[in-house]
Amino acid sequence: MNKINVFIIAALLFILVLAPRAAFAGPPFKTDDPEPVEYKHWEIYLASQYSHDRDQNSATLPHLEVNYGALPNMQIHLIAPMQYVKPEGEGSQYGYGDTEVGIKYRFIQETKYFPMIGTFPLLEIPTGDSSRGLGNGKTQFFLPLWFQKSWGPWTTYGGGGYWFTSGEDNRDWWYFGWLVQREITKKLTLGVELYYKTASKADIDESKGYTVGAIINLTDNHHILVSAGQDIYGPNYYNFYIAYQFTFGPKEEKK
């Protein structure tokens, strides 16, 4: 890990420590949404994600995700993962993986007849040791466009974007996804998504799949998120996600 990458991670974590409720979208699903964290509010996740494909098993054990409403209609984003990989027929590896940073910006507000629209560019910084399979070894960048609309207890969102990748045998690739979720009670929200990915490597086919998930609100600030999914068509991929989420922000001023 070079000095520049160490500085980026340290700076984001420093902001996290110094900082004083949130919409539920994005995790535990792959497809994201255009709605940023509320201004001066925080989402903190302690999570683990396991995935299996034809070449290896991998997991984050755990990863830390932090989202902060830095400005109205804009959030900053960080994922810092501890990575586990077990390639087929080889020994396992464990260590720090690639760091993800991003900025979500909503540029059109939702109205009665028009959806919310925003973007969420992501930068994957190659902080993991690629020689041990703990990272890509090269910087990656994702440029998406997301849409969202709600009706009562129903919310639907989705869109897609393009991953710019580099590294041996890697290809630039498209991701598209759409999700529908419903608030069953104040304590429980259920959702299902469909996604499509073009090939990201020379020896991997495109894939189509689904994910089902749940958000359990223990209190206004404490939440459990879970999901599971797999390819309908593709390289025999399936995954599981579980997270504890803590949301907080400045209290409203009394009138």
Legacy VTK file of the C-alpha trace (Angstrom):
# vtk DataFile Version 3.0
C-alpha trace
ASCII
DATASET POLYDATA
POINTS 255 float
0.000 0.000 0.000
1.627 3.280 -1.062
1.670 6.518 0.952
-1.042 8.205 -1.169
-3.524 5.376 -0.567
-2.743 5.311 3.142
-3.384 9.074 3.305
-6.758 8.761 1.525
-7.966 6.058 3.919
-6.665 7.887 6.985
-8.343 11.146 5.924
-11.742 9.518 5.430
-11.547 7.676 8.749
-10.499 10.915 10.465
-13.658 12.611 9.123
-15.669 9.652 10.441
-14.303 10.042 13.972
-14.908 13.808 14.140
-18.473 13.824 12.895
-21.485 14.690 15.185
-31.632 8.799 10.119
-31.407 7.563 6.824
-33.219 6.236 3.744
-32.912 2.497 3.201
-31.667 1.758 -0.263
-28.537 0.292 -1.767
-27.422 -2.290 0.839
-28.281 -5.120 1.180
-28.750 -5.107 -2.614
-26.316 -4.727 -5.517
-28.460 -2.138 -7.283
-28.138 1.342 -5.818
-30.439 4.335 -5.614
-30.124 8.103 -6.202
-31.074 9.152 -2.649
-28.127 10.452 -0.589
-27.867 10.324 3.174
-29.618 13.288 4.762
-27.423 16.375 5.259
-25.107 16.008 8.303
-26.375 12.476 8.960
-24.448 9.202 8.993
-24.868 5.569 7.980
-22.296 3.157 9.382
-22.340 -0.530 8.449
-20.346 -3.410 9.900
-20.966 -6.054 7.274
-19.864 -9.276 5.662
-20.460 -10.405 2.098
-19.746 -13.929 0.839
-19.647 -14.895 -2.829
-18.943 -18.068 -4.775
-18.194 -18.551 -8.435
-16.534 -21.227 -10.532
-13.017 -20.018 -9.677
-13.080 -19.194 -5.954
-14.884 -18.432 -2.736
-14.435 -14.931 -1.335
-15.753 -12.858 1.543
-15.298 -9.637 3.439
-14.633 -10.556 7.074
-15.755 -7.918 7.881
-15.982 -4.670 5.929
-16.744 -1.200 7.230
-19.006 1.032 5.138
-19.490 4.706 5.975
-21.838 7.186 4.266
-22.082 10.837 5.312
-24.384 13.625 4.104
-21.640 16.170 3.481
-23.905 18.655 1.636
-27.602 18.843 0.782
-28.217 16.260 -1.989
-24.671 14.858 -1.674
-23.018 12.136 0.372
-19.470 10.830 0.605
-18.859 7.110 0.800
-16.158 4.706 2.020
-15.798 0.920 2.175
-12.748 -0.482 3.984
-12.699 -4.310 3.719
-10.825 -7.169 5.316
-10.773 -9.690 2.487
-10.797 -13.503 2.444
-10.213 -15.498 -0.762
-9.985 -19.234 -1.437
-9.212 -19.972 -5.097
-10.240 -23.384 -6.396
-7.471 -25.908 -5.616
-5.311 -23.386 -3.733
-4.790 -22.152 -0.193
-6.773 -19.334 1.363
-5.589 -15.748 1.840
-6.726 -13.070 4.296
-5.818 -9.388 4.523
-6.853 -5.866 3.683
-8.581 -5.550 0.298
-9.257 -2.760 -2.189
-10.724 0.456 -0.752
-13.874 1.944 -2.268
-14.654 5.678 -2.163
-17.423 7.577 -3.889
-19.746 10.564 -4.034
-23.508 10.251 -4.467
-25.252 13.309 -5.906
-28.996 13.764 -6.445
-29.672 16.334 -9.186
-33.435 15.838 -9.673
-35.881 15.574 -6.777
-38.807 13.165 -6.845
-42.255 14.675 -7.551
-45.734 13.187 -7.725
-45.259 12.206 -11.365
-41.469 12.248 -11.865
-38.733 10.055 -10.349
-35.722 11.107 -8.343
-32.525 10.949 -10.429
-28.892 10.939 -9.333
-25.442 9.482 -9.863
-22.991 7.648 -7.611
-19.468 7.437 -9.111
-17.242 4.926 -7.308
-13.464 4.604 -7.275
-11.850 1.285 -6.336
-8.366 2.037 -4.971
-5.935 -0.913 -5.333
-4.914 -1.142 -1.665
-5.160 -4.951 -1.551
-2.241 -7.254 -2.353
-3.110 -8.502 -5.843
-0.308 -11.089 -5.743
-2.280 -12.838 -2.971
-5.632 -12.376 -4.700
-6.747 -9.721 -2.211
-7.219 -6.955 -4.768
-7.446 -6.097 -8.434
-4.012 -4.497 -8.593
-5.313 -1.627 -10.733
-7.654 1.318 -10.161
-11.280 0.785 -11.225
-14.032 3.371 -11.742
-17.828 3.063 -11.956
-20.039 5.748 -13.520
-23.802 5.055 -13.064
-27.181 6.764 -13.353
-29.917 5.844 -10.835
-33.696 6.467 -10.705
-36.214 6.081 -7.850
-39.980 6.438 -7.329
-42.182 5.725 -4.303
-45.923 5.153 -3.843
-47.052 4.713 -0.243
-45.265 1.653 1.196
-43.782 0.739 -2.219
-40.418 1.951 -3.539
-38.759 1.029 -6.812
-35.325 2.090 -7.997
-32.583 1.098 -10.386
-30.581 2.006 -13.451
-27.061 1.105 -14.401
-23.601 2.187 -15.327
-20.218 1.340 -16.789
-17.189 -0.058 -14.971
-13.831 1.130 -16.291
-11.321 -1.554 -15.297
-7.732 -2.457 -15.963
-5.434 -5.318 -15.111
-4.599 -8.649 -16.675
-7.561 -10.316 -18.466
-10.017 -7.683 -17.145
-12.630 -6.030 -19.372
-14.680 -2.884 -18.992
-18.256 -3.954 -18.287
-21.865 -2.808 -17.856
-24.107 -3.316 -14.853
-27.902 -2.880 -14.910
-30.317 -3.581 -12.081
-33.833 -2.844 -10.883
-35.422 -3.376 -7.489
-38.877 -3.307 -5.903
-39.291 -3.162 -2.133
-42.235 -2.814 0.228
-42.491 -1.679 3.811
-44.404 -4.552 5.404
-44.413 -2.966 8.863
-42.418 -0.170 10.510
-40.001 -2.906 11.601
-39.658 -4.823 8.326
-39.026 -3.994 4.661
-38.680 -6.707 1.986
-37.261 -6.345 -1.509
-36.241 -8.217 -4.658
-33.937 -7.151 -7.487
-32.999 -8.395 -10.942
-29.585 -7.586 -12.403
-27.599 -8.025 -15.596
-23.812 -7.823 -15.996
-21.726 -8.032 -19.124
-18.509 -10.043 -19.026
-15.839 -8.529 -16.745
-13.069 -10.966 -17.731
-12.001 -12.649 -20.939
-12.990 -16.135 -19.712
-16.293 -15.207 -17.980
-19.696 -14.942 -19.673
-22.332 -12.277 -19.102
-24.698 -13.005 -16.235
-28.308 -12.424 -15.177
-29.461 -12.927 -11.620
-31.630 -11.954 -8.687
-31.316 -10.994 -5.025
-33.920 -11.069 -2.250
-33.371 -9.107 0.932
-34.803 -7.716 4.141
-34.236 -4.667 6.327
-35.113 -5.126 9.996
-35.469 -1.954 12.068
-34.573 -2.787 15.645
-34.943 0.886 16.617
-34.825 4.218 14.780
-31.011 4.026 14.789
-30.173 0.303 14.789
-30.902 -1.979 11.847
-30.095 -5.452 10.496
-29.804 -5.984 6.717
-29.665 -9.386 5.010
-29.821 -10.653 1.420
-29.073 -13.679 -0.738
-28.946 -14.109 -4.492
-27.577 -16.060 -7.414
-27.205 -16.114 -11.167
-30.146 -17.273 -13.238
-27.719 -17.425 -16.156
-23.964 -17.044 -15.828
-20.854 -18.425 -14.123
-22.662 -20.251 -11.243
-22.404 -17.251 -8.952
-24.224 -16.847 -5.648
-23.786 -14.522 -2.689
-24.931 -13.695 0.839
-24.843 -10.382 2.706
-25.440 -9.469 6.345
-24.873 -6.159 8.093
-25.503 -4.223 11.247
-26.296 -0.597 10.425
-26.131 2.367 12.789
-27.718 5.639 11.613
-27.479 8.962 13.389
-27.268 12.727 12.948
-27.848 16.055 14.666
-31.040 16.332 16.668
-33.697 18.715 15.380
-33.697 22.061 17.140
-36.624 22.645 19.463
-38.881 25.524 18.457
LINES 2 257
20 0 1 2 3 4 5 6 7 8 9 10 11 12 13 14 15 16 17 18 19
235 20 21 22 23 24 25 26 27 28 29 30 31 32 33 34 35 36 37 38 39 40 41 42 43 44 45 46 47 48 49 50 51 52 53 54 55 56 57 58 59 60 61 62 63 64 65 66 67 68 69 70 71 72 73 74 75 76 77 78 79 80 81 82 83 84 85 86 87 88 89 90 91 92 93 94 95 96 97 98 99 100 101 102 103 104 105 106 107 108 109 110 111 112 113 114 115 116 117 118 119 120 121 122 123 124 125 126 127 128 129 130 131 132 133 134 135 136 137 138 139 140 141 142 143 144 145 146 147 148 149 150 151 152 153 154 155 156 157 158 159 160 161 162 163 164 165 166 167 168 169 170 171 172 173 174 175 176 177 178 179 180 181 182 183 184 185 186 187 188 189 190 191 192 193 194 195 196 197 198 199 200 201 202 203 204 205 206 207 208 209 210 211 212 213 214 215 216 217 218 219 220 221 222 223 224 225 226 227 228 229 230 231 232 233 234 235 236 237 238 239 240 241 242 243 244 245 246 247 248 249 250 251 252 253 254
